[in-house]
Amino acid sequence: MDASGFCGELGKGFGAVSLPVVDREGAAEVLIFGLAPEGSVAVRLKDNDGQVTEASTREVPPAFTRGDVFVFSTNRASTGGALEVLDGEDRALAPAVAADGFFDQLRAVQRIGAARD
């Protein structure tokens, strides 16, 4: 499997980075992972094509004071979208994070995978 560098930022509260990967058969996906505020239950990726992917947040040991964590992947190369962090009642806990760069990276590695064929 091949991979490239990260895209995104991790600050306090809510943030994400991504890692696009291509398997030996040329299939590509982007892993999106990051930090979510305490009390969050999910992170939702809404792409510009209307598709939604959601991941549950995970509690971390108390010594890690920056919040909870999440990870998910997608192989849909949209033109853009946004990540939202949600509480247990489906309310946003922080401003949405633009996901355009994640999709840009995915499209780039999909082209690399296709070129291998």
C-alpha positions as CSV (number, residue, x, y, z in Angstrom):
1,M,0.0,0.0,0.0
2,D,1.3,3.5,-0.8
3,A,0.6,6.7,1.1
4,S,1.3,10.4,0.9
5,G,1.7,13.2,3.4
6,F,-1.0,14.6,5.7
7,C,-3.6,17.2,4.8
8,G,-5.3,19.3,7.5
9,E,-4.7,20.7,10.9
10,L,-5.2,19.5,14.5
11,G,-5.8,22.2,17.0
12,K,-7.6,22.2,20.3
13,G,-11.3,21.3,20.1
14,F,-12.1,20.0,16.6
15,G,-9.8,19.3,13.8
16,A,-8.9,16.6,11.3
17,V,-6.0,15.4,9.1
18,S,-6.2,12.9,6.2
19,L,-4.0,10.2,4.7
20,P,-4.8,9.0,1.2
21,V,-3.7,5.4,0.4
22,V,-3.7,3.2,-2.7
23,D,-3.6,-0.6,-2.4
24,R,-1.7,-2.9,-4.8
25,E,-4.7,-3.2,-7.1
26,G,-5.0,0.6,-7.5
27,A,-8.0,1.2,-5.3
28,A,-7.7,4.5,-3.4
29,E,-9.3,5.8,-0.3
30,V,-8.6,8.6,2.2
31,L,-8.4,8.0,5.9
32,I,-9.7,11.0,7.9
33,F,-8.9,11.2,11.6
34,G,-8.7,13.8,14.3
35,L,-9.8,15.4,17.5
36,A,-13.3,16.1,18.7
37,P,-14.4,18.0,21.8
38,E,-15.4,16.2,25.0
39,G,-19.0,15.2,24.9
40,S,-19.1,14.6,21.2
41,V,-20.6,11.3,20.0
42,A,-19.9,11.4,16.2
43,V,-18.2,13.2,13.3
44,R,-20.1,13.4,10.1
45,L,-18.6,14.0,6.6
46,K,-21.1,15.6,4.2
47,D,-19.8,15.8,0.7
48,N,-21.0,18.2,-2.0
49,D,-22.7,15.2,-3.8
50,G,-25.1,14.7,-0.8
51,Q,-23.4,11.6,0.5
52,V,-22.9,11.3,4.3
53,T,-20.3,9.2,6.2
54,E,-20.3,9.1,9.9
55,A,-17.9,7.8,12.6
56,S,-18.4,7.5,16.3
57,T,-15.9,9.4,18.5
58,R,-13.8,7.4,21.0
59,E,-12.9,8.2,24.6
60,V,-9.2,8.4,25.3
61,P,-7.3,8.0,28.6
62,P,-7.8,10.9,31.0
63,A,-4.1,11.9,30.6
64,F,-4.9,13.0,27.1
65,T,-6.6,16.3,27.7
66,R,-7.2,17.5,24.1
67,G,-10.6,15.7,23.7
68,D,-11.9,12.5,22.0
69,V,-10.7,11.0,18.7
70,F,-12.3,9.7,15.5
71,V,-11.3,7.9,12.3
72,F,-13.1,6.9,9.2
73,S,-12.4,6.4,5.5
74,T,-14.1,7.2,2.2
75,N,-13.4,6.3,-1.4
76,R,-15.9,8.9,-2.8
77,A,-14.0,11.7,-4.5
78,S,-16.4,14.5,-4.3
79,T,-15.7,18.1,-5.3
80,G,-15.7,19.1,-1.6
81,G,-17.6,18.9,1.6
82,A,-17.4,19.5,5.4
83,L,-16.9,17.7,8.6
84,E,-19.3,18.3,11.5
85,V,-18.9,17.2,15.1
86,L,-22.1,16.2,16.9
87,D,-23.4,15.7,20.4
88,G,-25.9,13.0,21.4
89,E,-28.8,15.0,20.1
90,D,-27.3,15.6,16.6
91,R,-26.3,19.2,17.4
92,A,-23.1,20.7,16.2
93,L,-20.5,21.2,18.9
94,A,-18.1,23.3,16.9
95,P,-17.9,25.1,13.5
96,A,-17.7,22.7,10.6
97,V,-14.3,22.0,9.1
98,A,-13.9,22.2,5.3
99,A,-13.1,18.8,3.7
100,D,-12.1,20.0,0.2
101,G,-8.4,19.3,0.7
102,F,-9.2,15.7,1.8
103,F,-11.1,15.1,-1.4
104,D,-8.4,16.8,-3.5
105,Q,-5.9,14.3,-2.1
106,L,-8.2,11.4,-2.8
107,R,-8.7,12.4,-6.4
108,A,-4.9,12.7,-6.8
109,V,-4.2,9.2,-5.5
110,Q,-7.1,7.8,-7.5
111,R,-5.4,9.1,-10.6
112,I,-2.1,7.5,-9.5
113,G,-3.9,4.2,-8.9
114,A,-5.6,4.4,-12.4
115,A,-2.2,5.2,-14.0
116,R,-0.8,1.9,-12.6
117,D,-3.4,-0.1,-14.6
